Amino acid sequence: MFARSLTRSALALGFATLTSLLASLLAAQAHAEQSTQTSSSEPRYCTVEAFKKLERGNNIPYLDRAHVFQVGQLTLAGLGVGNSDHRYVQSLADQYGDYQAYEKSCVFYFNKGNDDAIAAFNQQYVTSPILKSKKVASKYDEVISPLIDQTAVNMLSCAEDHKFIAMGCDGMRHRGPSVFAMLLAYSGCTAENATKIANAVWGTNHVPTGTRTAIAQKGWEAGNRNPAGRARLQKLMTTRQ
């Protein structure tokens, strides 16, 4: 009797363990699927897998850490502007548009280490996000959010007028990818997915994921403040000519 009871207990324990294990596996699978899918409100390019399929060029000679994406009608480039010869950056931009002098080729530079780049492009210095708290995101909101849709030359106007935006810092490791994530979030990607895309393309380079996500969130909030601008940018990025 004792042996039979022990066997039943062991079977019950084994079944419970198996059930618990199966539940854990299903939960893990659901989490994995969720991390690679967009929500119903996000554009279809807002996953790492989908966005990487839009890449049209990388390892471009004379352009540091450059990656060029064709996102709908918009050509979107991220590169080490400061570490590249500004003439080659200019040449890249000239392939996609005929710009007025004041537009400075719709190239945005977020550091201050290259005097030629400062003179040639739309330069705005922003602090490095390395080893910073999430409070650094407020600085990006203050400096970068206006560059997206408010300044005389902004990313939204470049997208609408020329269907081209290029951006980066010196080495496209810290500031540049963080701003890239901001723009994706402005367009409608969640801050989390925008950060995953930027990190997958250029790496974290010691920028805490939480910090970059907080910065991207400021792009999302900027889009919320200007839903018409978000809708126009998103339309460009989800349709073809």
N, C-alpha and C positions, 0 to 999 in steps of 0.2 A: 504493500500500500504506500509506504514511504517513497519507494523507488518510483512508483507510478506518479505520485504527486510531484516528485522532483522533476520527472520528465516533462510533465505538463507545465510546470513553472518555467523550465528551460525553454520549452517551445514558445510559451507566451512571451518570455523575455526576448527570444530571438525574433519573433514576429514584430514586437514593439520596436526593437532596434532596427529591423529592416524597414519598417514603416517610417521611422524617424529619418533614416538615411535617405530613403526615396524622396521624402518631403524636402530634405536639404538639397538634394540634387536638382529637383524641380525648381526650387527657389533660386538656386545658383544659375540654372539655365535661363530662367525668366529675367534675372538681373542682367545676364550677359546679352540677351536679346534686346533688352531695354536700352543698354548702353550703346548699341550699334544702330538703333532706329531713331528716327525723328518722331517727335510728337505730331499729332494730327495738324497742329497749327504751324509747324515749322516748314520752311522750304525744303525740297527734296535734296538739296546739296549739303544739308547740315549734318552729315555724318562723315567720319574720316574716310570711309570706303568710297562714298559717292564723290566727295570733294577731290580725292586724289585722282579719280578717273578724269577729272576736268583739266589736269595738268597738261600743258602744251610745251613746256621747256624748262630745263634745269641744267646746272653745270654749264652755263653759258659763258664762253670765254670773255674775260675782262670784267665780268659782273659777279661780285662776291655773293655767294650763297643765294643766287637768284632762283626763284621759282615763279613761273608764269602760268596762270590759270585762265581758261576761257569759261566764264560762268554766265551762261546765257549769252546776251549781247555784250557783256562787260569783260574786258581783258583786265585782269587783276594781278599785279606783280608785287612780290615782296623780295627785297634784296638788301644787301649791305651797301647802302648808298654811299656812305662815307668812305668805305674801303674800296670802292670802285672808282675808276677814272670817270669823271663826270661827263666826258664826251661820249663814252659808250652808254652811259645811262640815258643821255640825251638821244642817242641813236636808237635805243630801244623804244623810247617814247615816240619818236618821229615815225616809227613804223605804223603807229595806230592813230595818229591825229595830226591836225594842222592847228597849232595853238597860237593864241594871241600872246604877246610878250609877257603881259602881266600874269598869265596863267602858269608860267614857268613849267611848261610841259606836263602839268598835272602829276608831278613827282613831289612827294612829301618826305621831308628829312627831319628826323627827330633827335638829332644830336648836334654837336658843335665842333667836331674834330676835323672837319674838312672845309676850308675856306672856299674852295671852288664850288662845293656842293651848296654851301650857304648862299653864295651869290646866284647860283644857277637855278635853284629849286625853292619850293615852299618850305622854309625851315622854321621849325618850332621846337625848342629844346624841352624835353621832359625828363624828370628824374628816373634813374635806373630802378627797376623793381626788385633787384637782387637783395635778398635778406631784409626786405622791408616788410612792415606789417601791412595788413589790408588797408590801412589808412592811406597808403600811397594811391589807392584808387581815386580818392577825391582830387588828387593833383591831376590825374589823367582826365577826369571829368572836366576840371577847370580849363585845362589846356587843349585837350584833344577833341572833346565833344563839339566845340565850335568849328573845328576844322572839318568835321563830318558834314555839317549842313548849314553853317551860319556865316562863316567868313567870306570875304569877297571872292576868294578862290577856295572852294571846298570840295570834298570828295564826291558829294552828291552832284554838284554842278559839273564836275569832270566826267562823272559817269553818264550824265544826261547829254552833255554837249559833245563828248568825245568817245564815250564808251571805253575809257581807259583810266586806270588809277595805278600808280606805282608808289610804293612806300618802303621806308626802312630807316634804320639807325646807322651806326657805323658798320657793325658786323652782323646785323640781323640775328641777334641772339637773345636780347633782353627786351629793349623798348619796342623794336619793330614788330616782333611777333605778338606782343601784347596789344599793340594798336590794331594789328591785323585782326585779332580776335574781337576787339571792340567793334570794328566795322562789320564783321560777320554777325555779331549780336545785334547791332543796329538794324541790319537787314532782316532780322527775324529768327536767327538761330538762338537757342538758349545759350546763356553764358557758359554753361558746362560743355556743350557741344562745340561752341566756337573755340574754347580753350583746347579741347581735345584735338581739333584740327590744327591749330597753330603749333601745338606741342608735337604732333605727329610729323609735321612738315619740317620744322626747324629745331625741335628738341626743347627741353625745359631750360637747359644751360644754367641750372641752379636757381632759376626763378621758381619760388614755391607755387605749386598748382593753385592753392587757395588764393594767393595774391593775384595771379593772372586771371583767375575766374572772377575775382572781385573787380578787377579792371574791366574785363569783358562785360560784366553786369552794368557798368556805367554806360557802355554802348547800347545795351538793351534799353536802359532807362531813357537815353537820348532818343531812341526810336519811339518809345512810348510817348515822349513829349511832342514828337512830330510824326504822327501816324501817316499823314499824307506823304511826307518825305520817305518814310519807310516803305510805303506801298509803291512809290515810284521806283525806288532802288530795287525792291524785290521783283517788280515786274521786269526790269531790265535783266535781272539775274536769273530769271526763270523762263524767259521767252527768247526766241530767235528772231532775227530780222526777216 
